[in-house]
Amino acid sequence: MHLVPEPDSTAPDSPAGGDPATRLTAVLDALTPWPDDGSRADGPVAVDATDRLLLDEAAPLLAAAGPGDVAVIGDRFGALTLGAVTLGAPDIRSCTDTVTTEAAVEHNMADAGLLDVVRGSRRSVEITVRDRVDEHLLGGARLVLLQLPPSLAELTEIAEAVARHAADDVVVLAGGRVKHMTRAMNDVLAASFTDVRATLARQKSRVLVATGVRPEARDAAPSFPARAVLRDRELLAAATPSGETSPEDVAVVAHGGVFAGTSLDLGTRFLLTTAEKWPGADRVHDAVDLGSGSGLLAAVLALRYPDARVVGTDRSAAAVASTRATAQANGLGERVVALRGDAGEDLEPASVDLILLNPPFHDRTAVRTDAAHRMFRAAGLALRQGGELWCVFNTALHYRDALTRAVGPTVHIAQNPKFTVTRSRRR
Ligand SMILES: C[S@@+](CC[C@H](N)C(=O)[O-])C[C@H]1O[C@@H](n2cnc3c(N)ncnc32)[C@H](O)[C@@H]1O
């Protein structure tokens, strides 16, 4: 939680002066796409045309907003959160799923020069950053500003949560880049709201405006987290301890934004086909599912190595919650620890015997591989001497040299037309 303090109204020519629109321009211009090491989750621009359009559409509502009225979902660097304060919101609840976006928003919120402008002539405001789309974020909210998520499943989970928890007269402003928007997004919103319309596009962004919570949506059972029971041959074989009989199935639980949802990804499936060659149980005391998503690989590790401690780690709060729920659904709640962290960088050095990794290839809608490289480096540090990183990736990415540099000697274990599985052994 952050308090934006009262401005010093006696200061002459304070940057906090000016009308809200002028201050908004100053705030948005001053935002930085933290961190500045090239590992940014959302590209080099701290504010995009969607942020600006959303704030312009919301301006009259923000000027009239009262305490507890405004929630922000999916802010990337703080433009929506700080912009909404600048335009008059007395407080904000802001939700960012990933630990990296949360850090970016908090970094910009902590920038003293920026806050000087944000606070303008307003009294103190309170900004709360959350990592869940739930009643704490949305209870009683009357205005929700949303950067449209890439997946319809995630949008469904958000729309249903708003309908369940927000005020009856809530206005949802959901913005996106036109090229990433589909009619299906209107349909998803229309399942929870009676009125859904689109604004005119501006600079290739558009806002969907949803109002009128459907009475039936108030009490409907949430669609997420979704649950499924999988019986894929490769999955069951990999989840079987040496010399024992296979489990009949493996349960999976996934929140809307989670990679592959409740299904088994093709790359993950290919990694599982190599399980026979993973180290034996006598060598695996600590195992990690790096970038755990739904936590299927964490569950496989816990089932295959009944005496091992297992960690699933992901930057996404939805993934961490899913990993925890998947473990619980398989009776492994005590065995799997789910952590929210960036690229496995907070794993204890030289503490792990086996890491499974299907690294991210996309970040939202962009193809990016920098997180994968940071995961390789983190794996190299986290593994004990002789410990192994098993990685599956699109063959075209040619990660072998990078893996060798980051971890140690790397061999190709399996290859099909699309994927390669490698084993890297810590020197
Ligand atoms: C290709 S998915 C694999 C998910 C899961 N292990 C599976 O096999 O289905 C990659 C995962 O990495 C996570 N991820 C992306 N960037 C990350 C980062 N910087 N730190 C931690 N996890 C990240 C994503 O949230 C996603 O869950």
The ligand as an SDF file (V2000), in Angstrom:
LIG
                    3D

 27 29  0  0  0  0  0  0  0  0999 V2000
    5.4610  -22.1060  -21.8060 C   0  0  0  0  0  0  0  0  0  0  0  0
    4.7060  -21.7810  -20.2520 S   0  0  0  0  0  0  0  0  0  0  0  0
    4.9630  -23.3230  -19.4010 C   0  0  0  0  0  0  0  0  0  0  0  0
    3.9870  -23.5490  -18.2900 C   0  0  0  0  0  0  0  0  0  0  0  0
    4.0410  -24.9550  -17.6440 C   0  0  0  0  0  0  0  0  0  0  0  0
    5.3280  -25.2510  -17.0840 N   0  0  0  0  0  0  0  0  0  0  0  0
    3.6530  -26.0150  -18.6610 C   0  0  0  0  0  0  0  0  0  0  0  0
    4.5380  -26.7510  -19.0460 O   0  0  0  0  0  0  0  0  0  0  0  0
    2.4830  -26.0640  -19.0540 O   0  0  0  0  0  0  0  0  0  0  0  0
    5.8730  -20.6700  -19.5160 C   0  0  0  0  0  0  0  0  0  0  0  0
    5.5060  -20.1510  -18.1420 C   0  0  0  0  0  0  0  0  0  0  0  0
    6.5360  -19.2340  -17.7580 O   0  0  0  0  0  0  0  0  0  0  0  0
    5.9430  -18.1680  -17.0490 C   0  0  0  0  0  0  0  0  0  0  0  0
    6.8300  -17.0060  -17.1470 N   0  0  0  0  0  0  0  0  0  0  0  0
    6.9690  -16.1260  -18.1810 C   0  0  0  0  0  0  0  0  0  0  0  0
    7.8990  -15.2010  -17.8940 N   0  0  0  0  0  0  0  0  0  0  0  0
    8.3370  -15.4870  -16.6360 C   0  0  0  0  0  0  0  0  0  0  0  0
    9.2540  -14.8690  -15.7640 C   0  0  0  0  0  0  0  0  0  0  0  0
    9.9180  -13.7770  -16.1170 N   0  0  0  0  0  0  0  0  0  0  0  0
    9.4530  -15.4290  -14.5470 N   0  0  0  0  0  0  0  0  0  0  0  0
    8.7590  -16.5410  -14.1540 C   0  0  0  0  0  0  0  0  0  0  0  0
    7.8580  -17.1510  -14.9370 N   0  0  0  0  0  0  0  0  0  0  0  0
    7.6460  -16.6290  -16.1540 C   0  0  0  0  0  0  0  0  0  0  0  0
    4.6020  -17.9500  -17.6940 C   0  0  0  0  0  0  0  0  0  0  0  0
    3.7130  -17.3010  -16.8000 O   0  0  0  0  0  0  0  0  0  0  0  0
    4.1930  -19.3910  -18.0410 C   0  0  0  0  0  0  0  0  0  0  0  0
    3.4140  -19.9460  -17.0100 O   0  0  0  0  0  0  0  0  0  0  0  0
  1  2  1  0
  2  3  1  0
  2 10  1  0
  3  4  1  0
  4  5  1  0
  5  6  1  0
  5  7  1  0
  7  8  2  0
  7  9  1  0
 10 11  1  0
 11 12  1  0
 11 26  1  0
 12 13  1  0
 13 14  1  0
 13 24  1  0
 14 15  1  0
 14 23  1  0
 15 16  2  0
 16 17  1  0
 17 18  1  0
 17 23  2  0
 18 19  1  0
 18 20  2  0
 20 21  1  0
 21 22  2  0
 22 23  1  0
 24 25  1  0
 24 26  1  0
 26 27  1  0
M  CHG  2   2   1   9  -1
M  END
$$$$
